[in-house]
Structure formats: structure tokens, C-alpha cells
């Protein structure tokens, strides 16, 4: 554990003794939660990326049979030595196995197990988020907003008003109104929850002000974090070992708690007992922030990456090992970053670019890598499986499995296959081979076409003139794969198609692609498209981006090429939002 006044050699604060209610110190290095905050909609901390990885890359999962692995839908490996695991099946059953330090498996006892045990209390609960601390203690949020906690409780981090260890999952009330929780985050021995209406609650250990209450007294029950957060809507939370961060809907970042290594990014190393805004990020709109052991990474809505805090292992990616008290831009020479990763229990950092390249830096299997290193990995999760110490998961993840061909995999392979296709689409003089049955099953538009008196039902080759080849091929491929791989500019055309064909899921995917690809030059073009195709969420996103970068956006060619009515409406709406106030 950290003290507030001294810093150890590895950049983390020194240890203070636990209270009598806590168990003996763990045998390994301190471990804490996968912790990340992001402005993107939450879906079980799978991120909008839904990162599909092979769970067997984590040694602990080698204990499971092929049949058991095939049932896994979500999983998280945690613990001081990555020796505990929890997974959720496709049937929404929750299983745990491993060492069971501090009863962190929630099985009702403190016995270790190599055989997965079912947590019947959580049966049928759809898990939306999970985080863990150093004890460890575990927080779990469900899709319907319920919050459960179990494990180590020496500092009341379970939020039940006691310091008695939690042997089994128990509900946690965020406040008397029982507000619904959308996200959770754990520090070493403190806890945070983010409600659906954007309020932040914190409880547990508070030796450095990490609860944000204005004091250093431990907090036995969830307490709303106010101060500078009062009246603001939070969209994400994350915890360092004894520090806390919150991301606001306007892209601002606030931090509080321990700051001995500059991990709050406020320009000094003084602890903060209440939330303090990172003024060095003024003018930037943050989209994702993640916390490492004693450092932070933050990603802007334009794909720029900033880091700050401890740098003993090169985890800031600056090329040296000097701490930084304020955010510093890194990887500026790389292409757009779309995801960053760090884990409270490690000094490892990772990032993924728009084209899918994955970089890692910091402490990697004992080596200190001070500059982002390009890997062969396809996900940031692979970095933590193969190079982090301990090799925990930095977030709750979804899985895919090898060894057998699923229906989805078989369909994916047969797309545009002349050998098995019974229909061709001709677009811009190029052919796309498909299967009528698949199209009828997957798309109402084709279902109507092939079971009515449409002339297309009798044709072997259907000519398409309304859409371009890349757009139409991507649409047909989506029907086989549920995935879209297009640049933002082409995604606008696909959004048009999705709107015409009433394909709402495809419409949402197009909006996601456009959001990730937005920049100052194309922002107003994308806003125009969102309005034209009645994509309300995308319209709000693009409008906010344009307002946040108003001066630069108004200097682009796209801004002045828009029709007068839309320009007038934009200026009026921006004015009502206070965009033109000094």
C-alpha cells in the first residue's frame, strides 16, 4: 500500500500496514483492477472494439477443457500473480477458479480451486462491468444497473459499512435512491461507481484523498463525489493505486488522491483531497483515459495520445525514464490511435492504431521499453497476456475460440465465393458472389425481393447502380460477418445504404466508424451526412466535435460549401450552446 508522503524506487508509494481486520499481506506484488474510462457507450467493458481474443493465452485458462472454453463469453484474469479468474458463459452463468486470496472468488469460503465453481447468486445476471483491487476485492455491475461486491474488505471497500471480508457476492447500494450503475473501477483498496445519470460514487480506503471527500478518513459506504464534479456529467471513471480519475462529457478530465509521481497530471506532485481539473488538457477533448500502476494515458477525440505520471520503466513512452507532472504528447509520428490500454497492477502500456497496429512500452517481461514498440499482436489485450507482470487482463473481455468452425466462421469464408454462390451482383463492372438463402435470412430487403414478383428474383446477375462497389461489397460482406471495414468517407455511403435498406445495426456500425475517423477537416461533412441520413446520435457527436474545435472547423472548405440553411441552423444551435461566448 502507498503512504502519502514517500515514493519507492519503482515509482509507487511506499507501504503502510493494514488494519487489524485485513488478512496477512499478499505474497506477490500488489495487484489492482483493470481500469479504464471512456466516453464511448459501455457494453461490458468490452469497449466499442469488442476486442475478440483467445483466452487460452492466459496460462490459468489452460485448466479448462475445450468444451468449457467453448462456453466462455466474457472473462477476466486478476490477482497478485494473475492466479484468479472469473468468466461468464453464453448462458449468463458466472464461474470462478484460482487461488482465492481474501475470498476474492466469492465462493463462500477461502479455499482455492482448479475446478471452476458456479456463483449461483449471479446466475442469469448479464455482466456489464467488472473491476478488482489489491486485496483483491471485486466489483461487478450488471446490465440492469445492479452492483455487487465481494472479497477483501479491510478498508470497507465493499461499501457495506463493515471491515468484514465478503465471502460471497452481495448487493451494494450506491445511495438511498439506488441509482443504476453503468461502470465500476477499483483502486488498491478503494472503489468507484459511475451511475447512468453521470454521478460518481467512491468508498473505501482514503489515506491520500482518493475518495474525493475533502478528508483522509476512510469511507464505509458509497459517497457521491462532488466538489468540482458537482453539476457535471461523468462518462467514465478509472483508478490508480490510490488515485482516482473521472472523464466528463465535454472531454475534461479530473483527478484526485495520491499524486507523488504526478499521476494526476496537474503540474505538481501534491495530493488532492477533492477533484482537480487537468488544465494542461485545456482545449483538448479526451475520449479515453486509462490508469496504470502510477501513470496515466489519455486519448483525444482526434486520436492524439498523452501520458503523465511515473516513468521508472518507460511506461510514458517518451523515450526516457523521467516522470512527468503534466500530460505530454507521445506517438505523434504514428497514425491515428484508436485505443489505449494500461492496468493498475502493472507498469505496462499499449495502444492500437486505426489500421490495427498494436504498440507496447513500459515494463514488458522485466524489460524497460521507453519508446512504443510495434508488435505482431492484433489486440492490446495480447500485450498483457504475453508481456505484463502479472499477466492480468486490463479489462473484461469477450472471447473467440479455435479448434472448430462455427456457423459464423463458415459464412465468413463463403462470402464472395464463386464455387458455392447462386447469385451475382454487378457493381461498377465488378461481380460479388453471394447466396440467396443467406441474403433472405439476414436482410428484410432481400427477403421481400426474393419471395415476391420482383424481376430480380428471376435473375442470375443483378445490376446495382445506386451505390459504389466498395460500399455495396461492404454491405453484402456485413450480412455474412456482422463486421464493417471501411474508411470514414466510404462509411458515409454505407450509412446511406443502411438507411435506405432499414438496416439499423449496420447504421450504428457506420456511425461508430465515422466517429472514430472524425477530424477537423471532415467534421462538417460528417455532420451534414448525419443530418441527411437522420442519424441522431452521430449528429450529436459530430456537432459536439465541431463546437469543441469551432475555430479550426470554420476555416475548412467543407464548412463553407454547406448549404445556407444548414449553416444558419448550425450557427444558431452553436450559439445557444454558448460556443461564441468569450
N, C-alpha and C positions, 0 to 999 in steps of 0.2 A: 504493500500500500504506500501511497505517497504521503509525505509531510508537505506542509505548505511552504516551508522555508528553506529546503535544501534540495539539491539536484544531484542524482547519482551519475556515474560515469556514462551510462547508456542513454542519458538524456531524460530518463523518467525520474520522478521524485522519489525520495528515499522512503523506507517502510516505517509505518507506525504499528504498534501492537494492536491486535483485535480485542474487542471487549470480551468479557468472560463468556458471553452467550455464543460466541463463534467457535467453530472447530479448530483443531490444530492447523498451522499454516500448510498450504499445499506443497507438494514435493517438487513441482516444476516451476518454471517461470510463470508470472501472473498472466492469466488469460481473461479476455473480455469479449464483448459482443461484436458480431458483425454489425457495423453501424454506418448508415448512410442516409443522407437526406436528399430528397429530390423533389422538384416541383412537378414532375410528371405524375399522372394518376397512379395510385398504388394498386397493385394486384398481387399481393402476397410477397412483396419484396422480390419478385421475380424480375422487377424492372420492366420497362416497356420493351426491353430487349428479350425478356422471357428466357434468358440465357440457358440454352439446352446443352448440358454437359454430361459426361459419363461419370456417374457417381462412383464407379469402381476405381477411379483414380485415387480415391482416399482409401488407405490401407484398411481402415476399420470396416469398410463395406465388403471386404473380401470374406468376412464371416457369413455373409448372406448367400443363399443358394441362388442359382439362376432364376428359379421360379419366384423367389422373394424379391430379387432385384427388378423383375418384370412388373411387380405391383407398385413400385415406388413412383409417386407423382411429385412430391416435394421432399427435401431433406436438408439437414444442417448438421455438420460436424463441429463440435465445440469442446471446450475443456482445456485444462492447463497443459496437457500433452496431446490434444486432439483425440482424446480417448473416450468421448461420449458422442452419441449420435441420436437424432430424432428424425423419423421420417413419417410421411403421410401417404397413404395409398390412394389409388384411384377411387376406392370406395369410402374415402374420408375416414379411415381408421388410422389412429396415431400409435406408432410403435417407437420404443426406445431400447437402446442397449449400450453397454460400455461399462466404465469404471464406477460411475455413480457417486462421485465426490459430493459431499454435502447433500446427498439425496436429490441431486440435480436431475435425475431421470424421472422423478415423480411417480415411482412405482409403489410408494407406501413404506419403503424401507431404505436401508443404506447398502444393500447388497449389490455387488457388481454382477453383470450378466453378459455372456456372449451370445445368448439366445434372445432375440427380440421379444419384448414384453409389450402387450397392448395396454394403453391407457384408456380404460373403458369410460372414464369420466368425460373424455373428449371425443368419444365416438360420434360421428356424424357432424362434427364441427368443421366447417370449411376454414382452413387457416389462411389468414391474410398477412400476418407478420410475426416474426419471432426474433428475439434478441437474448443475449446472455451476458453474465458478468463474470467476475474472477473467482467467486466462491466455489463453483458457479451458482448463480441463481438464473432462472429462466422466466421470461415474459412471453406470452403468446396472445395474439389478437386474432379474433375470428372475423369472417366477412360481415357478420351481422353486428359488429362493434363491441362484442364482449371481450373482456380482458382477464387472463388467468396468470397466476404466478406460482412458482414453487422453487425449492432448493435452499441455498444459503440465505440466512436472514439475520445475521449478527448485527446489522445496522438498520433493520426494519425495511430493507429494500424490497420486500414482498408487499409492503403497503398495507399490512393488516394490523398495525398498531403494536405488534409484539416483536421480540427478537428470537422467537422460537422457529426452528428450522421447519420448512414446509415439505412434508414427505410426499404430498400429492398435490395436483393442480387445484387451486382454489380461486374463485372469482375475486376480482379486485374492483372496487367502486372508485371511479375517478373523482366523483364528488356526490353530494346528496341527490343531484338530479340524474345520476347515472348516464352521463353523456356517452355517446358511442365513440369507441376508439378506432382510428384508422391506421395507426402506426405506433411502434414501440422502439425504444432504444435503451440499452443498459450501459452504464459505466462500470468501473471496477466493482463498486458496491452501492451504486445509486441507480435509479430507474426513471425513465421518462415515458410519457404517453402523449400522443397527438390526437385530438378529437376531430370528428368530422367537421365541426364548425371552426376549426383552426386554432383552438386553445391548446396550450402546452401545460402539462402537469408533471411535477417531479417529486420524488420522495427517496428516503434512504440516507446514506452517508453524506455528510455535508461539511467535512473538515476544511474544505477550501472554497466553500460557497457554491458548489456545483448544483445545488437545489435552486439557487437564484432567489432565495427568500430574504436576502439582506443581512443574514447572520451566518454563523457556522454551526448552529445547533442542528443535530440530526432531525430528519422529518419522518415521523412514523406512518403518516397517511399521505396519499396524493394531495399535493397543494398546487393550485394554479400559479404559474409563473407570470408575474405582472411586470411592474417597472416599465422599462422601455417597450415591452411587448404588449402593454395594455392598449387595446383598441386596434391591434394589428392582427392580421390573419396569417398564421403559420401554415406552411405547406410541407414542411419536413423537419425532422429532428435527428441529431446524431450526438454521440457521447465519446469523449476521450476517456482516459482512465479516471480522472476526477475533474473533468471539464464537460461543458455542455454547449451545444450549438443549435440554433434554430434558423431556418430559411423562411423568409416572408414572401407573400405572394407577389410583391413588387420587385423581387430579386435581391433584397437586402439580406445580410447575414448578421446575426447577433450571437455573441458568445459570453459565457460566464463560468466561474470556477477557477481551477488551477491554471496558472499562466507562467510558470517558472521557465519554460522553454519558448515562450512566445506563441503557444499553440492557440491562443485566442485571436492572434493576428491584429492586435490593436496598437502595435508600435512600442509596447513596453512589456516588462515581464512581471507586472503586479497582478495579484489575484483580483478577481471581480466577484463581488457577492450578489450582484444583480446583472441582468443582461446589458451588454455594451455593444453598440453597432460597430462593425468593421468599416471605419470611414475611409480606409485606403481603397476600398472597393467602390467608392462613390462613382456613379456614372456607369457602372457595370451591372448587368442583370445576371445573377447567378441562377443556374438551373439545377446543379447537383453539387453537394458537398459531402465528403466522406472524412472520417476521423481515423487516423492510425493511433498507435500507442501514445504518441506525444507530438503528432504533426497532423496537418490537415491539407486536403486537396479540394479545390473548388473549380467548377466548370461553368463558363458563361454560356448564355444563350447563342453566342456566335462560335462556340467550340474552342474558346481560349482556356488554357489551364493555368491556374495559380496555385502556389503552395506556400506554406509557412509553418513555423514551429521548430521542433528538434530536428537535427540533421546529422547525428552521430554516424549513421550508417548510409548517408547519402539519400535518405528517403524523400528529400525535397526535389531531387532531380536537377539540382543546379550546377552539378559538376564539381562541387566541393562539399565539405562537411561542416560548414558554418551555419549555425542556427539563424533563422530569420524571424524577426518580431512582427513583420508586416508581410502581406502577400507579395510574392514575386512571380512574374510570368515565366513559365517554362515551356519547352517543346514548341516554341514559336515558329521554328523552321519546319515543323511537321504539318501534315494535312489536318483537317478539322478533327478534333477529338469529340467523340460522342458518348463516352462513358469513362468514369474514373473509379478506382477501387482501392480501398485501404481497410484494414481491420484493426480494431482496438488492441488486440492481443499480439500484434506483430509490428515490425518496423518496415514492412514491405509495401510498395506502391505499384499500381498497374493502371494502364489506360488503353482504350481501344479507339481506333480511328474510324473515319467514315467508310473506308474501304475494307475494314475488318482486321487491320494490322493490330497486334497486341504488343505493348511495351511493358517492361518491368524494371524496377530500380529499388534501391534501398537494401535491406538485409535479405539476401537470397541464398539460402542454404549455407549460411556462415560467411558468405562473401558480401562485401560492401560495394554496391554498384551505384556510383554517384551520378551517372547520366542514364536517361531512359534507354534501355537495351531492347532492340527489336527481337521478338521471339517467333517461334513457329506455331504458337498456340492460336486457337480460334476464339477463345473467350478469356476474360480476365480471371475467371474462376480457376482455370487451369494453372495460372501463376501461383495461386495459393495452395492448390493441391500438390504442386511439384516443388515449390521453392520457399514457401513461407515456413517459419518456425514459431509456434507449432503450425502444422498444416491444417488449420481450421478452414471453415467456409466463411467468406466475408458477408454472405447474405443467404437467405433461404432461397433454394433453387429448385427448378424443375429438371427432370431427367429424361434422357432418351437411352435406349438400350440396344446393344449389338447382339448378334448371335441368332437373330431370327428376322424375317421380313414381315413387317406389319402391313396392314392394308394401305396405310398412308405412304409407306415406302414403296410399295408395289405400284401405286398410282403415280407417284412421282417419277418413277423410272419409265413408265409407259407414255408420259406426255410427249407429244410430237414424235411418236414412233410410227413410221410408215408400215412396219410389219404387222401391227395389230389394229391400226386405226381403220375406221369405216367411214370417215368423213374428212374433208379438207376445207380449210378456209383460205382464200386467196386475198392477201392484203399487200398492196403496193407491189404486185407481181411476185410475191413470195408466198409459199404454202406452209400452213400449220396443220399438222395431222392430229386428229382428236377422235374421241369415241362418243357416239350419240348417247349411249346409256349414261356415261359419266356426266355429260352436259345436262341431261334431263334430271338426273338425281341432284345435281349441285346448283342448278340455276332455274328459277321460275321462268325467265325469259325464254330459255331453250325448251323448257317443259311445254310451254304454250306453243312454241314454234313447231315442235315435232309431233304433237298429238292433235293438231288442228289441220285446217286445209291450206296452210301457208305453202307457197310454191317451194320454199326452201326444204320442206320435208321430203321432196322427191329428188333433190339434187345431191350429187356426189361431191360437188365443189361449190361452195358458197362465196360469192364475191362480197367484200367489205370495202366500202369507200368512205365511210364517215370518220373512221379512226385510222391512225398511223399503224404501221407494222409493229413497232416496239410496244405501243400501248395495247393493241389487241392481243399480241402474243402474251404479254404480261397478264392480261385479264384471263385468258384461257389457262395459262400456267397456274394462276391463283386457284382456279377451280380444281386443279389436281394437287396442289401443295399447301394451300392456305397461306402462302407467302408471296411477298411482292419485292422485287429487286429492280428498282428504277431510280434514276436521279430525280430530284425535286421538280425539275422543269417538265419531265415526262409524266410525273405523278399528277400534274395538273390535268393533262389529257385523260389519264386513267380515272381521275376524280369525276370528270365529265361523263365518261362511260359508266362508271358506277352509279352516278346519279340517274342517267338515262335508263339503266337496267334495274334500278331499285335494289342495288347490292349494298346494303348498309354496312356490313362488316368490311367489305372492300373499301368503301368510302372512308371508314375510320382509319384503316391502314394507310390509305393515301394521305390523309391528314397528318398521320404520325410521321410519314416520310417527309412531308413538306415542312413540318415543324422542325425536324432535325436538320433540314437543309436551308433554313431561312438565314438570310444575311441582309445587310443594309441595301445592297444592290437589287435584290429580288423581292424584298419585303412587300413593297406596294403592289407589285404584280401578283404575288401570292394572296394578298388581302383582297384584291379585285376578284381573283378566281374564287376565293372562299365565299364572297358575297354572291357572285354569279351562280354558284352551284349550291347555295343555301346550306353551307357547312358552318353551322353556328359556332361550334367550339373552335374551329380553325379560324373563323373570323375574329373571335375574341383574342385568340393567341396572336394573330398577325397584327391586329390593331394595337395590342399592348406593346408588341415589339416596335412598331412604327413610332408610337408615342415615346417609348424609352430611348429611341435613337432618332428623335424627331429632326434635329438639325441636319444630320447626315442623310436621312431618308429624303428630306425635301430638296436635297441637292442632286438626287438621282434623276436619270432620264425617265424612268418609269413613273415617277411621281407626276411629272408634268405632261405625260402622254395620256393620263387617265381622263375620262370624260368629265365635263364640268360639274354635272350633278353629283357624281360620286366624290369629287374633290371638295365640293361645298359641304356635303354631308360629313366627310372625314374631318374637315376643319372645325365644323360645328360641334361634333362629338368630342374631338380632342380638346376643344375649348372648355366644354362642360366638365371635362376631367381635370382641368387645371393645367393643361400642358403649356399654356402660353403665359403662365404667371412667372414673374421674376423671382 
